Amino acid sequence: MHGTVKPHYRPEDVYAGTLLGRLEALHSGVTTMLDWYHVARSHDHEDAAVAALRDAPEFATVDAAQSCGLDARTGSLTPRKDADVILLRADDLTVFPVTDPVATIVGAGHPGLVDTVLVAGRVVKRDGVLVSLDLAALRTHLVASRNRIAAAAGIPINGTWRPRPESK
């Protein structure tokens, strides 16, 4: 198929395909780079793919806020705007050594890199750990909730219960 289609791809097609593919991957939580390099026939094609990767963060922040009509309130790190900030580890072996931060984040970023998170200026994660969260209390609450629901439904929680199709 590439033999018949590839000659017709222009650099702007590679740009659009790479940008949309990466944004969809980011939206879906996919952390592996999806690219259009297989259709690159020239340096212009390769440059277009790289340009799309560089533009992805702006599309996901500034342009997203603007398209939702929220750009006066969020979407960029600007005084008096709401801002959530994520600090990523650059020493993780999956990205080290970082030469180009934008390309690294867009092409190889993953949840394991998240070191610090600030929401509206308040630190909610530090050193990779959620702060101000009583995890033990949350676990106790979840177990109690599960036990209550299972008991009310008559479902054993010892792993022997199997769902049965509902009868008509």
MIZAVEX-138914 format. One line per 8 residues: their letters; for each residue x, y negated, z of N, C-alpha, C. Coordinates in steps of 0.02 Angstrom, whole numbers, plus 50000, padded with zeros to 5 digits. Each point is the difference from the previous one (the first is absolute). Layout:
<rs>
a = X Y Z X Y Z X Y Z  ... .
</rs>
This chain:
<rs>
mhgtvkph = 50041 50060 50000 49959 49940 50000 50043 49937 50000  50054 50000 50040 50041 49940 50004 50030 49983 49932  50013 50050 49959 50028 49986 49934 49954 49959 49956  49935 50008 50009 49953 49962 49959 49980 49934 50032  50000 49996 50066 49978 49940 50035 50058 49954 50018  50055 50029 50021 50057 49962 50026 50023 49944 49952  50004 50011 49936 50023 49946 49956 49956 49938 50000  49939 50007 50024 49953 49944 49998 49998 49959 50064 .
yrpedvya = 50033 50024 50053 50001 49962 50062 50045 49940 49992  49974 49943 50021 50040 49938 50001 50021 49988 50072  50050 49957 50011 50021 49986 50069 49942 49977 50044  49954 49961 49974 49943 49978 50042 49954 50058 50019  49998 50052 49959 49961 50060 50018 50034 50037 50057  50067 50004 49997 50038 50032 50054 49991 49960 50065  50002 49934 49995 49990 49957 50058 49932 50014 50032  49948 49998 49961 49932 50010 50026 49992 50070 50029 .
gtllgrle = 50024 50050 49965 49994 50068 50025 50038 50012 50065  50060 49972 50004 50040 50008 50060 49968 49963 50058  49979 49938 49988 49969 49960 50053 49937 50033 50026  49955 50019 49956 49937 50031 50022 50013 50067 50033  50046 50039 49973 50016 50065 50030 50028 49992 50070  50043 49950 50010 50030 49991 50066 49949 49973 50050  49958 49953 49978 49948 49974 50045 49951 50054 50020  49982 50043 49953 49955 50055 50017 50034 50049 50047 .
alhsgvtt = 50064 50013 49989 50037 50044 50044 50003 49971 50070  50014 49936 50006 50002 49968 50065 49932 50003 50034  49948 49987 49962 49931 50002 50026 49983 50070 50025  50024 50051 49965 49984 50069 50018 50045 50028 50054  50052 49962 50018 50046 50025 50051 50056 50042 49971  50005 50003 49935 50054 50038 49968 50065 49961 50009  50052 50033 50021 50062 49964 50013 50054 50016 49950  49985 50040 49950 50050 50016 49950 49989 49955 49940 .
mldwyhva = 50053 49978 49970 49995 49953 49944 49968 50033 49939  49950 49968 49974 49970 50020 49936 50026 49950 49949  50021 50024 49943 50029 49952 49953 49979 50016 49928  50016 49953 49958 49988 50007 49929 50066 50005 49963  50054 50019 50034 50065 50003 49967 50001 50051 49944  49956 50049 50001 49999 50050 49947 49981 49971 49932  49974 49939 49999 49983 49969 49936 50049 49943 49983  50051 49992 50042 50049 49947 49987 50041 50016 49938 .
rshdheda = 49995 49956 49951 50037 50009 49938 50057 49949 49994  50000 49950 50044 50049 49947 49994 50013 49969 50068  50049 49956 50003 50012 49963 50062 49941 49956 50017  49964 49974 49950 49940 49959 50014 49947 50042 50035  49992 50062 49981 49952 50044 50032 50020 50013 50073  50065 50013 50011 50024 50012 50068 49993 49937 50042  50015 49942 49972 49993 49937 50037 49928 49987 50018  49953 50018 49956 49929 49990 50015 49978 50044 50058 .
avaalrda = 50025 50061 50003 49982 50045 50056 50027 49972 50065  50062 49976 50000 50029 49971 50060 49963 49937 50021  49981 49958 49952 49963 49939 50015 49933 50017 50034  49968 50053 49978 49937 50021 50031 50010 50019 50073  50055 50035 50013 50015 50020 50069 50013 49938 50043  50032 49951 49973 50013 49938 50037 49935 49961 50013  49953 50004 49954 49937 49962 50007 49950 50034 50046  50008 50065 50013 49951 50037 50039 49987 49970 50069 .
pefatvda = 50051 49979 50039 49985 49971 50065 49956 49937 49996  50012 49958 49951 49959 49939 49993 49928 50019 49981  49992 50049 49957 49933 50023 49981 49963 50026 50061  50037 50034 50045 49968 50031 50059 49989 49951 50056  50028 49940 49997 49993 49952 50054 49965 49936 49976  50038 49957 49968 49974 49935 49979 49941 50008 49952  50009 50039 49947 49947 50008 49951 49939 50036 50028  50012 50048 50045 49943 50036 50031 49959 49951 50042 .
aqscglda = 50033 49959 50040 49964 49951 50041 49962 49951 49956  50031 49978 49946 49968 49953 49954 49938 50032 49968  50007 50062 49978 49943 50032 49966 49941 50012 50048  50014 50002 50066 49947 50008 50049 49975 49932 50027  50029 49947 49975 49980 49934 50024 50027 49984 50069  50053 50035 50021 50028 49991 50067 50067 49966 50000  50022 49975 49942 50068 49973 49995 50012 49937 50041  49948 49965 50021 50010 49943 50044 50016 50023 50071 .
rtgsltpr = 49983 50062 50016 50008 50026 50068 50056 50052 50007  50014 50037 49946 50048 50055 50005 50032 50013 49932  50046 50047 49998 50031 50021 49937 50072 49978 49992  50022 49953 50042 50070 49977 49997 50021 49978 50069  50066 50000 50011 50027 49977 50064 50005 49924 49996  49947 49967 50021 49994 49927 49995 49975 49974 50067  50026 49943 50024 49975 49973 50064 49924 49993 49999  49970 50018 50057 49927 49996 50012 49959 50053 49962 .
kdadvill = 50033 50048 49969 49964 50055 49969 50006 50061 50045  49948 50044 49999 50004 50064 50035 50055 50041 49966  50040 50033 50040 50053 50040 49971 50010 50064 50039  50003 50054 49964 50020 50064 50027 50069 50014 49969  50047 50019 50041 50068 50011 49976 50022 50071 50019  50032 50033 49952 50027 50067 50012 50075 49996 49989  50038 50023 50049 50073 50003 49994 50019 50073 49988  50037 50012 49948 50018 50068 49981 50074 50014 50016 .
raddltvf = 50014 50062 50016 50069 50020 50013 50037 50007 49934  50059 49972 49998 50042 50005 49940 50056 50051 50009  50003 50030 50060 50053 50048 50014 49978 50073 49993  49937 50011 49982 49974 50067 49990 50035 50031 49939  50019 50063 50005 50037 50032 49945 49960 50005 49935  49934 49994 50004 49960 50003 49939 50006 49937 49958  50026 49946 50029 50007 49937 49962 50070 49970 50005  50043 50028 50042 50066 49972 50011 50048 50020 49945 .
pvtdpvat = 50043 49957 49977 50006 49929 50016 49953 49958 49957  49968 49952 50031 49954 49956 49964 50040 49948 49963  49992 50000 49935 50033 49950 49958 49949 49947 49979  49940 50022 49983 49947 49955 49978 49939 50013 50044  49987 49957 50050 49945 50013 50047 49932 50009 49967  49983 49959 49951 49934 50005 49968 49994 50067 49963  50049 50017 49961 49998 50063 49963 49998 50059 50048  50036 49995 50055 50000 50054 50050 49932 50010 50030 .
ivgaghpg = 49968 49945 50020 49933 50005 50031 49949 50027 49950  50000 49971 49941 49950 50020 49950 50013 50071 49974  50063 50017 49991 50016 50064 49970 50008 50057 50048  50020 49986 50063 50014 50055 50046 49973 49989 50070  49960 49947 50009 49973 49987 50066 49953 50055 50024  50000 50012 50065 49955 50051 50028 49986 49982 50073  49947 50027 50029 49981 49981 50069 50055 50010 50051  50045 50047 49990 50053 50013 50047 50050 49943 50007 .
lvdtvlva = 49998 49953 49953 50045 49942 50004 49974 49945 50045  49937 50003 50019 49969 49946 50039 50030 49999 50070  50034 49945 50016 50031 49991 50066 49958 49956 50044  49979 49942 49974 49964 49950 50040 49941 49975 49959  49943 49990 50033 49940 49973 49968 49974 49943 50044  49987 49944 49968 49968 49943 50034 49933 49988 49966  49947 49995 50039 49934 49985 49974 49979 49934 50031  49988 49951 49957 49983 49932 50022 50050 49975 50052 .
grvvkrdg = 50063 50015 49990 50053 49977 50044 50011 50042 50062  49960 50051 50011 50006 50043 50059 50035 50066 49981  50051 50019 50037 50036 50062 49986 49955 50059 50020  49986 50044 49952 49960 50059 50015 50040 50065 49993  50059 49994 49968 50045 50057 49994 50071 49974 50005  50040 50033 50042 50070 49980 50009 50043 50063 50003  50056 49999 49965 50045 50058 49998 49964 50063 49978  49952 49992 49954 49963 50057 49974 49947 50028 50045 .
vlvsldla = 49986 49966 50056 49951 50025 50049 49947 49947 50011  49937 50021 50001 49945 49954 50015 50008 49974 50071  49990 49935 50010 50004 49971 50066 49929 49986 50025  49993 49992 50064 49935 49986 50031 49948 50053 49984  50023 50061 49993 49954 50055 49988 50016 50055 50050  49951 50017 50040 50008 50054 50048 49982 50065 49965  50051 50030 49969 49990 50060 49960 49973 50058 50042  50023 50007 50061 49975 50054 50044 49925 49991 50013 .
alrthlva = 49979 49939 50014 49929 49987 50012 49959 50013 49937  50027 49980 49942 49965 50012 49937 49992 50075 49987  50053 50038 50012 49996 50073 49991 49949 50031 50047  49999 49978 50062 49952 50025 50049 49929 49985 49976  49989 49939 49976 49934 49981 49975 49979 50042 49939  50047 50013 49954 49985 50039 49941 49983 50072 50018  50037 50030 50046 49986 50069 50021 49931 50003 50033  49985 49952 50044 49935 49999 50034 49944 49992 49948 .
srnriaaa = 50010 49958 49951 49950 49990 49947 49989 50064 49961  50055 50032 49980 49995 50063 49963 49963 50053 50041  50017 50007 50064 49969 50050 50043 49925 49986 50008  49982 49937 50009 49929 49982 50009 49960 50016 49937  50027 49981 49942 49964 50012 49937 49995 50075 49987  50054 50037 50010 49999 50072 49988 49950 50035 50047  50000 49980 50063 49953 50030 50048 49928 49985 49980  49987 49938 49981 49931 49981 49980 49978 50038 49938 .
agipingt = 50047 50016 49955 49983 50035 49938 50005 50076 50008  50022 50023 50059 50006 50072 50011 50058 50031 49961  50053 49962 49990 50057 50023 49961 50058 50015 50048  50026 50062 49998 50058 50015 50042 50062 49964 49973  50044 49980 50044 50061 49964 49978 50062 50044 50005  49989 50065 49999 50057 50047 50005 50024 50025 49932  49976 49970 49946 50021 50019 49933 49960 50056 49968  49947 50025 50034 49962 50055 49972 49940 49977 49959 .
wrprpesk = 49979 49938 50008 49941 49975 49965 50013 49990 49926  49953 50022 49959 50004 49990 49927 49934 49970 49977  50003 49950 49958 49937 49970 49976 49960 50050 49959  49935 49996 50005 49955 50043 49962 49957 49956 49955  49987 50023 49940 49956 49960 49957 49932 49992 50034  49971 49941 49991 49933 49988 50029 49949 50042 49964  49952 50029 50038 49948 50040 49968 49945 49953 49975  49968 50023 49947 49948 49958 49968 49934 50009 50034 .
</rs>
